[in-house]
Structures are given as C-alpha cells and as structure tokens.
Amino acid sequence: MLQIDVDPVLVGIVVVLLAFIFLVYLFLRRTVTAFKEGMQGK
C-alpha cells in the first residue's frame, strides 16, 4: 500500500490558490465577453 504523508496546510494552500485562479479566469472571461459585446454595439 502506497502511503504519502501530505501536509494538510499545504493541501489547503494549493486548494485556495486553484480556486482563486479559477475565479480570476471566470471574471476575466466575463469581462472580455462583455467588452466584445459592447464593441459590437449590442
């Protein structure tokens, strides 16, 4: 059985970073989409 000792604090930091990056991606995508629609005059 493979057992890997993982620091819970490190796992928490990685999860928070991934969630932050994902939210920034969604925000930027929404901003770019709204900007394109604004430029098209919709």
C-alpha positions in Angstrom: 0.0 0.0 0.0 1.4 3.3 -1.0 1.2 5.9 1.7 2.2 9.5 1.2 2.4 11.9 4.1 0.8 15.2 2.9 0.8 18.3 5.0 -2.9 19.4 5.4 -1.8 23.1 5.4 0.0 22.7 2.1 -3.1 21.0 0.6 -5.3 23.9 1.9 -2.9 26.4 0.3 -3.0 24.6 -3.0 -6.8 24.3 -3.0 -7.2 28.0 -2.2 -4.7 29.0 -5.0 -6.5 26.8 -7.5 -9.9 28.3 -6.5 -8.5 31.8 -6.8 -7.0 31.2 -10.2 -10.3 29.7 -11.4 -12.4 32.7 -10.1 -9.9 35.1 -11.8 -10.3 33.1 -15.1 -14.1 33.3 -14.9 -14.0 37.0 -14.1 -11.6 37.8 -17.0 -13.7 35.7 -19.4 -16.9 37.5 -18.4 -15.1 40.9 -18.7 -13.8 40.1 -22.2 -17.1 38.8 -23.3 -18.9 42.0 -22.1 -16.3 44.1 -23.8 -16.7 42.3 -27.1 -20.5 42.7 -27.0 -20.0 46.4 -26.1 -17.7 46.9 -29.1 -20.3 45.3 -31.4 -22.9 47.7 -30.2 -25.3 45.2 -28.6 
